[in-house]
């Protein structure tokens, strides 16, 4: 495996609750609660993309203007970019972008899922601050 894979793997797995698995034969996926935030190609000789990740619409427009970064195949409509040339970004920039991708995906998770990830009881928080309604009597027919 290329050294960038090791770096991406170490960084992505350092993020809270991140998991990894291999999908589509040669892609290493990083997820939070089952939702992808980064894909690393383990066989770059087969497909030119090396790393793909989600970004904001503004950042997407900015990044695809750089040489070596393209709209991610199949995922561009969701504002994913793919890096073809690792030299297109400094490692610090890539780290920041991967962290932002993780955060974008995490923010879209249901509150219950976030609470479960954080080890809190979603049920304990759900009832706070809301008045309980009396049960509705059934009509006799």
Number of C-alpha atoms within 10 A of each C-alpha: 9 11 8 16 18 11 12 21 19 11 14 22 15 11 14 11 12 18 18 17 10 14 10 8 9 15 18 21 23 23 21 22 16 12 16 19 25 27 26 24 24 20 17 16 9 9 11 13 24 22 27 25 26 27 24 15 13 9 14 19 15 11 20 17 11 12 13 16 24 21 21 21 12 8 14 15 11 14 17 24 26 25 25 19 15 15 11 15 17 10 14 9 11 17 16 12 18 23 18 17 21 25 16 15 18 19 11 10 15 11 13 15 14 17 15 13 14 12 9 13 12 15 10 8 11 11 10 9 7 7 7 8 6 6 6 6 6 6 5 4 3
